[in-house]
């Protein structure tokens, strides 16, 4: 059974240490980031200056995007880190072919 992901939840844990009056306070901050396809496509489309968001669907091939190049791939890496707290590599990007594949890879890396 091949199920396509359309929504994923990322739990991002951040720790904080505070030294106060000789005591160390430790705090865990849990951020829940919900990743869904429509939001992902909107954020993905922000990387491109000359391509309208309506041109992007889950089945859009990255190779069919006129503006797709190594600089947009770097922007994608930065977007994944900033928006989803996920580190995606150039190798990961080279292995995906569609926006859905990219979405699923970022969802997978968030676990």
C-alpha positions as a Markdown table, in Angstrom:
| # | Residue | x | y | z |
|---|---|---|---|---|
| 1 | Unk | 0.0 | 0.0 | 0.0 |
| 2 | Unk | 1.5 | 3.3 | -1.1 |
| 3 | Unk | 0.1 | 6.2 | 1.0 |
| 4 | Unk | 0.8 | 9.8 | 0.1 |
| 5 | Unk | 1.4 | 12.2 | 3.0 |
| 6 | Unk | -0.7 | 15.4 | 2.9 |
| 7 | Unk | -0.1 | 16.5 | 6.4 |
| 8 | Unk | 2.6 | 15.9 | 9.0 |
| 9 | Unk | 3.4 | 17.2 | 12.5 |
| 10 | Unk | 6.9 | 18.1 | 13.5 |
| 11 | Unk | 7.8 | 18.3 | 17.2 |
| 12 | Unk | 10.8 | 20.6 | 17.6 |
| 13 | Unk | 12.5 | 20.5 | 21.0 |
| 14 | Unk | 14.6 | 23.4 | 22.1 |
| 15 | Unk | 16.5 | 23.5 | 25.4 |
| 16 | Unk | 17.3 | 26.5 | 27.4 |
| 17 | Unk | 19.7 | 26.9 | 30.4 |
| 18 | Unk | 19.5 | 29.9 | 32.7 |
| 19 | Unk | 22.0 | 30.6 | 35.4 |
| 20 | Unk | 20.4 | 32.6 | 38.2 |
| 21 | Unk | 21.7 | 33.1 | 41.7 |
| 22 | Unk | 24.1 | 30.2 | 41.4 |
| 23 | Unk | 21.3 | 27.8 | 40.2 |
| 24 | Unk | 20.9 | 26.4 | 36.7 |
| 25 | Unk | 17.4 | 26.3 | 35.4 |
| 26 | Unk | 16.7 | 23.9 | 32.6 |
| 27 | Unk | 13.7 | 24.5 | 30.3 |
| 28 | Unk | 12.5 | 22.4 | 27.4 |
| 29 | Unk | 10.4 | 24.2 | 24.8 |
| 30 | Unk | 8.3 | 22.1 | 22.5 |
| 31 | Unk | 7.2 | 23.7 | 19.3 |
| 32 | Unk | 4.6 | 21.8 | 17.2 |
| 33 | Unk | 4.8 | 22.6 | 13.5 |
| 34 | Unk | 2.1 | 21.3 | 11.4 |
| 35 | Unk | 3.3 | 20.6 | 7.8 |
| 36 | Unk | 0.5 | 20.4 | 5.2 |
| 37 | Unk | 0.8 | 20.4 | 1.5 |
| 38 | Unk | -0.9 | 23.7 | 0.7 |
| 39 | Unk | 1.2 | 25.6 | 3.2 |
| 40 | Unk | 4.3 | 23.9 | 2.0 |
| 41 | Unk | 3.6 | 24.8 | -1.6 |
| 42 | Unk | 2.9 | 28.4 | -0.6 |
| 43 | Unk | 6.3 | 28.6 | 1.2 |
| 44 | Unk | 8.0 | 26.7 | -1.6 |
| 45 | Unk | 6.6 | 29.2 | -4.2 |
| 46 | Unk | 8.0 | 32.1 | -2.2 |
| 47 | Unk | 11.5 | 31.0 | -3.3 |
| 48 | Unk | 10.7 | 31.8 | -6.9 |
| 49 | Unk | 10.4 | 35.4 | -8.1 |
| 50 | Unk | 8.9 | 34.8 | -11.6 |
| 51 | Unk | 6.7 | 31.8 | -11.1 |
| 52 | Unk | 3.1 | 32.2 | -9.8 |
| 53 | Unk | 2.0 | 29.9 | -6.9 |
| 54 | Unk | -0.8 | 28.6 | -9.2 |
| 55 | Unk | 1.8 | 26.8 | -11.3 |
| 56 | Unk | 2.8 | 24.6 | -8.4 |
| 57 | Unk | 1.0 | 21.4 | -7.6 |
| 58 | Unk | 2.2 | 18.3 | -5.6 |
| 59 | Unk | 2.9 | 16.6 | -9.0 |
| 60 | Unk | 5.0 | 19.5 | -10.4 |
| 61 | Unk | 8.4 | 18.2 | -11.5 |
| 62 | Unk | 11.2 | 20.2 | -10.1 |
| 63 | Unk | 13.0 | 19.9 | -13.4 |
| 64 | Unk | 10.0 | 21.6 | -15.2 |
| 65 | Unk | 10.3 | 24.8 | -13.1 |
| 66 | Unk | 12.1 | 27.3 | -15.3 |
| 67 | Unk | 13.7 | 29.1 | -12.3 |
| 68 | Unk | 15.0 | 25.8 | -10.7 |
| 69 | Unk | 18.7 | 26.0 | -10.3 |
| 70 | Unk | 21.4 | 25.5 | -7.6 |
| 71 | Unk | 20.6 | 28.9 | -6.0 |
| 72 | Unk | 17.0 | 28.0 | -5.5 |
| 73 | Unk | 18.0 | 24.7 | -4.1 |
| 74 | Unk | 20.1 | 26.6 | -1.5 |
| 75 | Unk | 17.1 | 28.8 | -0.8 |
| 76 | Unk | 15.0 | 25.6 | -0.3 |
| 77 | Unk | 17.6 | 24.3 | 2.2 |
| 78 | Unk | 17.3 | 27.6 | 4.1 |
| 79 | Unk | 13.5 | 27.6 | 4.0 |
| 80 | Unk | 13.3 | 24.0 | 5.3 |
| 81 | Unk | 15.6 | 25.0 | 8.2 |
| 82 | Unk | 13.9 | 28.2 | 9.0 |
| 83 | Unk | 10.2 | 27.1 | 8.6 |
| 84 | Unk | 10.4 | 23.4 | 9.6 |
| 85 | Unk | 13.6 | 23.1 | 11.6 |
| 86 | Unk | 14.8 | 20.4 | 9.2 |
| 87 | Unk | 18.2 | 20.1 | 7.7 |
| 88 | Unk | 17.8 | 18.8 | 4.1 |
| 89 | Unk | 20.9 | 18.2 | 2.1 |
| 90 | Unk | 21.8 | 18.8 | -1.6 |
| 91 | Unk | 21.8 | 15.0 | -2.0 |
| 92 | Unk | 18.3 | 14.8 | -0.6 |
| 93 | Unk | 17.1 | 17.4 | -3.0 |
| 94 | Unk | 18.8 | 15.7 | -6.0 |
| 95 | Unk | 16.9 | 12.4 | -5.1 |
| 96 | Unk | 13.4 | 13.9 | -5.3 |
| 97 | Unk | 11.6 | 14.7 | -8.5 |
| 98 | Unk | 8.3 | 16.3 | -7.5 |
| 99 | Unk | 7.1 | 18.8 | -5.0 |
| 100 | Unk | 5.2 | 16.0 | -3.2 |
| 101 | Unk | 8.5 | 14.0 | -3.0 |
| 102 | Unk | 10.2 | 17.1 | -1.5 |
| 103 | Unk | 7.3 | 17.5 | 1.0 |
| 104 | Unk | 7.5 | 13.8 | 2.0 |
| 105 | Unk | 11.3 | 14.0 | 2.4 |
| 106 | Unk | 11.0 | 17.0 | 4.7 |
| 107 | Unk | 8.3 | 15.2 | 6.6 |
| 108 | Unk | 10.5 | 12.1 | 6.9 |
| 109 | Unk | 13.5 | 14.2 | 8.1 |
| 110 | Unk | 11.4 | 15.8 | 10.8 |
| 111 | Unk | 10.8 | 12.5 | 12.6 |
